Amino acid sequence: MSNGITATVQRYVDILTEAGFKAVFGVEKNKDILIDLLNVLLPEHRRVHDLSYATTEIPGFTMANKSVRLDLRCIGEDGTRFIVEMQCYRQLNFFKRCVEYAAKLYDAGSEQGDGHEYDLAPVYFIGLLNTGIPKSDRSDGSIWGDRFVSEYTFREKVSQEVVDETIFLNFVELHRFKKELHECVSLVDKWCYSLKHVGSLDRLPEELRVRAFERLFEACEIAKFTPEEKLRYEHDMITERDYDNIIYTAKVEGKAEGLAEGKTDVARAMKAKGLETSLISELTGLSVEEIQRL
């Protein structure tokens, strides 16, 4: 006899989690979906026709004796390099981290045998953000309004001239995207709606029935994962929930106890989980030097 309660089973992964992002965009069989997304966000002359996945480790770059790994790194057929990341949590020095990662990758291009010609391929950092950019100010409605896509690069201050393509940081602030599906007109709008809501939907909306979104929803459907893909996704989700719990514990213990020993234990656990030193410092109140000594 039914008790009248129907269990809700999640059909699609939540791309606004690191586990969901990697499960969809981190596998080469879905590179056509990544290409579609990049082409919506990139300037017209940088359209991507094909790309190859590269190691997510930045060569020759270590921080705190650990290799730095990106969410996703790929190379266009013309040599343009892309870093694509999903950022779920606020980080105190997030913008500086993005600049450093992109700069290191740009500098790595000089090691490809071009001598001293400096004919380096540009680097585009694409950040899908489910949180704000620390220290950024979006309060001026005349400039930002309901904008949620921003671009940072080297420009002449007055003329806004870009002499050459070097490093570009493009951010899609999904937390600022508030449109309902019927309000989405542009492809950027529809992509943002899909990225933000796919994990809570039970089917592909009729308004999104074009090839790009059919492929996106197909790649997000958990039931279509291979056993290996499902196992990896579930493992990553457990790890991500551990992160959430550690952050919550750090805040609670920091308020309730205020003891150096308690903070040290939490910081040690966070470090073991691979959280960045700057984030651990922000959450626990310990200095970067104290955390590095743990």
C-alpha positions as CSV (number, residue, x, y, z in Angstrom):
1,M,0.0,0.0,0.0
2,S,1.4,3.4,-1.0
3,N,2.0,6.0,1.7
4,G,1.4,8.7,-0.8
5,I,5.0,9.9,-0.8
6,T,6.9,9.8,-4.0
7,A,10.7,9.8,-3.9
8,T,12.4,12.3,-6.2
9,V,15.4,10.9,-8.0
10,Q,17.8,13.3,-9.5
11,R,18.0,12.7,-13.3
12,Y,20.8,15.1,-14.2
13,V,24.1,16.0,-12.6
14,D,24.4,19.4,-11.0
15,I,27.0,21.2,-13.1
16,L,27.4,23.8,-10.4
17,T,29.3,21.2,-8.4
18,E,32.9,20.4,-9.2
19,A,32.0,16.7,-9.5
20,G,29.2,17.4,-12.0
21,F,31.3,19.8,-14.0
22,K,34.1,17.2,-14.4
23,A,31.7,14.4,-15.2
24,V,30.3,16.4,-18.1
25,F,33.1,18.6,-19.5
26,G,36.1,16.7,-18.2
27,V,35.7,13.8,-20.7
28,E,36.8,13.9,-24.3
29,K,33.7,12.3,-25.7
30,N,31.8,15.5,-24.7
31,K,34.3,17.9,-26.3
32,D,31.6,19.0,-28.8
33,I,29.6,20.3,-25.9
34,L,32.6,22.2,-24.5
35,I,33.3,23.6,-28.0
36,D,29.7,24.9,-28.2
37,L,30.0,26.6,-24.8
38,L,33.3,28.2,-25.6
39,N,32.1,29.5,-28.9
40,V,29.2,31.3,-27.1
41,L,31.6,33.0,-24.7
42,L,34.6,33.7,-27.0
43,P,35.0,36.6,-29.5
44,E,33.9,35.9,-33.1
45,H,37.5,35.6,-34.4
46,R,38.4,33.0,-31.8
47,R,35.8,30.4,-32.8
48,V,36.9,26.9,-31.9
49,H,36.4,24.2,-34.5
50,D,38.3,21.4,-32.7
51,L,40.3,21.1,-29.5
52,S,42.3,18.5,-27.6
53,Y,42.4,17.9,-23.9
54,A,45.7,18.6,-22.1
55,T,46.9,17.5,-18.7
56,T,45.3,19.5,-16.0
57,E,48.7,20.0,-14.3
58,I,50.5,23.2,-15.2
59,P,54.0,22.1,-16.2
60,G,56.9,23.2,-14.0
61,F,54.6,25.1,-11.6
62,T,54.2,24.0,-8.0
63,M,52.8,25.7,-5.0
64,A,53.4,24.6,-1.4
65,N,55.3,21.6,-2.8
66,K,52.1,20.4,-4.6
67,S,51.4,20.4,-8.3
68,V,48.7,22.8,-9.3
69,R,45.9,21.1,-11.1
70,L,43.1,22.9,-13.0
71,D,39.6,21.8,-13.5
72,L,40.1,21.6,-17.3
73,R,42.7,22.6,-19.8
74,C,42.5,22.3,-23.5
75,I,44.1,23.5,-26.7
76,G,42.4,24.8,-29.8
77,E,43.5,23.7,-33.3
78,D,45.2,27.1,-33.8
79,G,47.2,26.8,-30.6
80,T,45.0,29.0,-28.4
81,R,44.9,27.6,-24.9
82,F,41.9,27.5,-22.6
83,I,41.5,27.0,-18.9
84,V,38.0,26.2,-17.9
85,E,37.0,26.2,-14.2
86,M,33.9,25.9,-12.1
87,Q,34.3,27.9,-8.9
88,C,31.8,27.0,-6.2
89,Y,33.3,28.7,-3.2
90,R,34.5,32.2,-2.4
91,Q,38.3,32.5,-2.2
92,L,40.0,35.6,-0.8
93,N,42.6,35.9,-3.6
94,F,40.6,34.2,-6.3
95,F,41.3,36.8,-9.0
96,K,45.1,36.8,-8.3
97,R,45.0,33.0,-8.6
98,C,43.3,33.1,-12.0
99,V,45.9,35.6,-13.2
100,E,48.8,33.5,-12.0
101,Y,47.5,30.3,-13.5
102,A,46.8,32.0,-16.9
103,A,50.2,33.7,-16.8
104,K,52.0,30.5,-16.0
105,L,50.3,28.8,-18.9
106,Y,51.1,31.7,-21.2
107,D,54.7,31.7,-20.2
108,A,54.9,27.9,-20.9
109,G,54.2,28.8,-24.5
110,S,57.7,30.3,-24.8
111,E,59.1,26.9,-24.1
112,Q,57.7,25.5,-27.3
113,G,60.7,26.3,-29.5
114,D,59.9,29.8,-30.8
115,G,63.3,31.1,-29.7
116,H,62.9,34.8,-28.7
117,E,60.2,35.7,-31.2
118,Y,57.5,35.8,-28.5
119,D,54.9,34.7,-30.9
120,L,52.9,33.2,-28.1
121,A,49.4,31.9,-28.5
122,P,46.8,33.6,-26.3
123,V,45.4,32.1,-23.1
124,Y,41.7,32.3,-22.2
125,F,40.7,31.6,-18.6
126,I,36.9,30.8,-18.6
127,G,35.5,30.9,-15.1
128,L,32.0,29.7,-14.4
129,L,31.2,31.1,-11.0
130,N,28.5,30.2,-8.5
131,T,29.8,32.9,-6.2
132,G,31.0,36.5,-6.4
133,I,34.5,37.7,-7.1
134,P,36.1,39.0,-3.8
135,K,37.0,42.7,-3.9
136,S,34.9,43.3,-7.1
137,D,32.2,45.9,-7.0
138,R,29.0,45.3,-9.0
139,S,27.0,48.0,-7.3
140,D,27.0,50.6,-10.1
141,G,23.8,49.7,-12.0
142,S,24.6,52.0,-14.9
143,I,27.6,49.8,-15.7
144,W,26.6,46.4,-14.5
145,G,22.8,46.3,-14.4
146,D,21.9,42.7,-14.9
147,R,25.2,41.9,-16.6
148,F,26.7,38.6,-15.5
149,V,29.6,38.1,-18.1
150,S,32.8,40.1,-17.7
151,E,36.2,40.1,-19.4
152,Y,39.6,41.3,-18.1
153,T,42.7,41.7,-20.2
154,F,45.6,44.2,-20.9
155,R,44.1,47.4,-22.3
156,E,45.3,51.0,-22.7
157,K,43.6,52.9,-19.9
158,V,42.1,55.8,-21.9
159,S,41.6,54.4,-25.5
160,Q,40.8,50.9,-24.3
161,E,43.1,49.6,-27.1
162,V,44.1,46.0,-26.9
163,V,47.5,45.9,-28.8
164,D,47.7,42.1,-29.0
165,E,45.9,39.0,-27.6
166,T,47.7,37.7,-24.6
167,I,45.8,36.7,-21.5
168,F,42.0,37.0,-21.1
169,L,40.0,36.3,-18.0
170,N,36.4,35.7,-18.8
171,F,33.9,35.2,-15.9
172,V,30.3,34.0,-16.1
173,E,28.8,34.9,-12.7
174,L,25.9,32.4,-12.6
175,H,24.8,33.6,-9.2
176,R,23.9,37.0,-10.9
177,F,21.9,35.3,-13.6
178,K,18.2,35.6,-12.5
179,K,16.2,35.1,-15.8
180,E,13.4,32.6,-16.2
181,L,13.5,30.4,-19.2
182,H,10.9,32.4,-21.1
183,E,13.1,35.5,-20.6
184,C,16.1,33.9,-22.2
185,V,16.6,35.2,-25.8
186,S,20.3,34.9,-26.5
187,L,22.4,31.7,-26.6
188,V,24.4,33.0,-23.7
189,D,21.1,33.3,-21.7
190,K,20.1,29.8,-22.6
191,W,23.4,28.4,-21.8
192,C,23.5,30.1,-18.4
193,Y,19.9,28.9,-17.6
194,S,20.9,25.3,-18.6
195,L,24.1,25.3,-16.5
196,K,22.3,26.8,-13.5
197,H,19.2,24.6,-13.5
198,V,19.9,21.3,-15.3
199,G,20.5,19.5,-11.9
200,S,17.0,20.4,-10.7
201,L,15.1,19.5,-13.9
202,D,13.5,16.2,-14.9
203,R,13.5,16.7,-18.6
204,L,14.8,18.9,-21.4
205,P,12.5,22.0,-21.8
206,E,10.9,22.5,-25.2
207,E,12.5,25.9,-25.5
208,L,16.0,24.3,-25.5
209,R,15.4,21.6,-28.1
210,V,18.3,22.3,-30.3
211,R,21.4,20.1,-30.8
212,A,23.7,21.9,-28.3
213,F,21.3,21.6,-25.4
214,E,20.1,18.1,-26.3
215,R,23.8,17.0,-26.1
216,L,24.3,18.8,-22.8
217,F,21.3,17.2,-21.2
218,E,22.3,13.8,-22.6
219,A,25.8,14.1,-21.1
220,C,24.3,15.2,-17.8
221,E,21.9,12.2,-17.5
222,I,23.2,10.0,-14.7
223,A,21.5,6.9,-15.9
224,K,23.5,7.0,-19.2
225,F,26.9,7.0,-17.4
226,T,29.0,4.0,-17.8
227,P,29.6,2.1,-14.5
228,E,33.1,3.6,-14.3
229,E,31.8,7.1,-15.0
230,K,29.1,6.7,-12.3
231,L,31.5,5.4,-9.8
232,R,33.9,8.3,-10.4
233,Y,31.1,10.8,-10.2
234,E,29.8,9.4,-6.9
235,H,33.3,9.3,-5.5
236,D,33.8,13.0,-6.5
237,M,30.4,13.9,-5.0
238,I,31.3,12.3,-1.7
239,T,34.6,14.2,-1.7
240,E,32.9,17.5,-2.4
241,R,30.4,16.9,0.4
242,D,33.4,16.3,2.7
243,Y,34.7,19.7,1.6
244,D,31.4,21.3,2.5
245,N,31.3,19.6,5.9
246,I,34.9,20.6,6.6
247,I,34.2,24.2,5.8
248,Y,31.0,24.1,8.0
249,T,33.0,22.5,10.8
250,A,35.7,25.1,10.5
251,K,33.2,27.9,10.9
252,V,31.3,26.2,13.8
253,E,34.5,25.3,15.7
254,G,36.0,28.7,15.1
255,K,33.0,30.4,16.7
256,A,32.3,27.9,19.4
257,E,35.8,27.2,20.7
258,G,38.1,29.8,19.4
259,L,41.0,27.6,20.5
260,A,44.2,27.4,18.5
261,E,44.3,23.6,18.8
262,G,40.8,23.2,17.4
263,K,41.6,25.5,14.5
264,T,44.8,23.6,13.8
265,D,43.0,20.3,13.7
266,V,40.4,21.6,11.3
267,A,43.1,23.3,9.1
268,R,45.1,20.0,9.0
269,A,42.0,18.1,7.9
270,M,41.2,20.8,5.2
271,K,44.8,20.6,4.0
272,A,44.6,16.8,3.7
273,K,41.5,17.3,1.5
274,G,43.5,19.5,-0.8
275,L,41.9,22.9,-0.1
276,E,44.0,25.9,-1.0
277,T,46.1,27.5,1.7
278,S,44.5,30.9,1.2
279,L,41.0,29.5,1.7
280,I,42.1,27.5,4.8
281,S,43.6,30.7,6.2
282,E,40.4,32.7,5.5
283,L,38.2,30.1,7.2
284,T,40.3,29.3,10.2
285,G,42.1,32.5,11.0
286,L,45.5,30.9,10.9
287,S,48.3,32.5,9.0
288,V,49.5,31.0,5.7
289,E,52.9,30.3,7.4
290,E,51.1,28.4,10.2
291,I,49.2,26.3,7.7
292,Q,52.2,25.5,5.6
293,R,54.0,24.2,8.7
294,L,51.2,21.6,9.4
